[in-house]
């Protein structure tokens, strides 16, 4: 049974809703029902949201599988926190005007490190 991953899934779901709300609010402000309507701010918000959606489901799956295979809880917390803070930093850095490239970069470093390490851990556990 998963004990730790649901915490990070819940936190990431709250961040997902916040990013969705930012897109919806801008759509309302620009009266744009689909696409970006040529609005640079709406396009940026759409991409921030989409980037989150592109990484988080797969990363959560890796985290859950690692936990189910017996990864110690402290490591699951470490990798869950890396994913959450990585995605939050990336969203903040990418969504800021002007962009905060340092936050965006550190967000990607945390996210990719989490994905790479949990991928290798899952592979290693499956093989050995």
N, C-alpha and C positions, 0 to 999 in steps of 0.2 A: 504494500500500500504506500502511496506517495504521501510523505509528511511535509516536505519542505518546498518542493516545486510549486504546489498550489499557492503559496504565499507570493511568489514572484509572478506567477500567472495572473493573480489578482491585481498586483501592483501595476503590471504592464497593461492589463485591461483598462485600468483607470487612466493611464497615460494615453492609451489608444482613444478612449472616449474624449479626453481633453483635446487631442490632436484633431479628432473628427469634428468637434465643436468649433474649432478655429476655422476649419474649411467651411462648415455650414454657415458660420457667422459672416464670413467674407462673401460667400455665395449670395446671402441675403442682402448684404450691403451693395453688391454690384449687380444684383438681379440676374445672376448667371445660373441657369438650372443644370447645365452640363458643360464639360470642358472648362477652359479657363477664361473664355471670353476676351482674351487678349490682355487680361489684368495680371501684371507681373507678381503682385502680392498674392493673388489667388493661386497662381501657378506655383509659387514657392511653397505655400501651405499644402497644396495637393502633393507636391513632391516630398515634403517632410513626412506627411501621413503615409504616402506610398512606400517610402523608404523604410519606415517602421514596419509596415505590413510585409515587406519583402524579407526582412531578417528575423523578426520575433517568432513567428510560428515554428520555423525550423530549429531555431536555437532552443526554444522551450521543449521541443520534442527531444533534442539531444540531452537536455538537462533532466527531463523525466526518465529517459532510458538509463542515464548514468545513475540516477537515484535508485531506480528499480533493480539495477545490477549491483547495488550495495555500496555506492560511493558514500564515504563518510558525510554525515550531515553538515559538518563545518565546511567541507569542500562544495557541497551543493549550495550552501549559503553564499560562499565566496563567488561561485560562478553565477548564481542568480543575481547577486548584487552587481557583479560586473556587467551583466546584460542590462539590468534596469538602469544603472547609472550611465552606461555606455549609450543606451538609446535616448535617455533624457538629455545627456550632454550633446549628442548629435542633433536632436530635435531643436534644442535651444540654440546651438551654434549655427545650424543651417537656417533656422527660421528667423534669426535676428536680422535686423536691418541697420547697418550693414552686417553681413555674415561675420560670425566669430569663428574664424578658421581654426584657431587653437582648440576651442571646445569641440568643434566638429571632428577634428583630427583625433582627439583623445577619445571621443565617443566611438569612432570607428576602431581605434586600437583596442579599447575594452571589448567591444562587440566581437571583433575578429579573433582576439585572443581567447575569449570564452568559447566561441564556436570551434576553433582549432583544437583547443585542449580537450573539450568534451568529446569531440569527434574521435580524437586519438584514444581517449580513455575508453570510449565505447568499442572501438575496433579492438583495442588491446584486451578488453574483458571478453569479447566474443571469441577471439583467437586462443587466448590462454585460459 
